[in-house]
Amino acid sequence: MSEHSMDSLPLSAKSDLGGIAYSRDTIDQLYASICAWLRSSRLSTPMLSYVNPHVFNLALKNEQLRAFLAEADIVTVDGIGFATGVRLVQGQCQTRTVMTPLFDRVLATEDIPNLKAALIGSTDSIVAQAAAAMNKAARRIQIVDVCHGYHAIEDYLVWLKEHPGIDVVLVAMGTPRSEELMLAAKPCAKGKMFWNV
């Protein structure tokens, strides 16, 4: 299969637990899907996130968060409690696919194109430190700009329009604010990968 056909394929096989969507795939399958998309023509606008017991409980009460998890292309099972819930309620074995090791693995990947990223979240000093640490670990993804996580959502939409050359938008503002931003930004940021880190 051509890397260019990734734009028309789902990045993960999804299911749901109590109406809360998650990706069933293993970390190896998710890693392969992400790298294939990064090597592709990148015409779609994927959203990557995670679910753990905290996110699950919030999503039960927050319709917008539930909608985001249903729409997101990848929702890793980032908590043993959620994986255990899948096994107990649905009788299916679900591996835990923690987001941090998956993200670290993609950062260390050599065989993807050189990509530009932006990081949004936390305070000015912490987001700058985080970007420096990620750039030190990354092989092909370079964070070229950062923004703290305390603006109004509309301000981020303006900020993203000022960064048309960004390929990957890393969001670290906590749930449900990160997911709210990603949903709002997706329509006006075609061809970028939004990754809730």
Summary of the structure (lengths in Angstrom):
residues: 197
radius of gyration: 16.0
end to end distance: 29.0
largest distance: 47.6
contacts: 640
relative contact order: 0.17
helix: 47%
strand: 20%
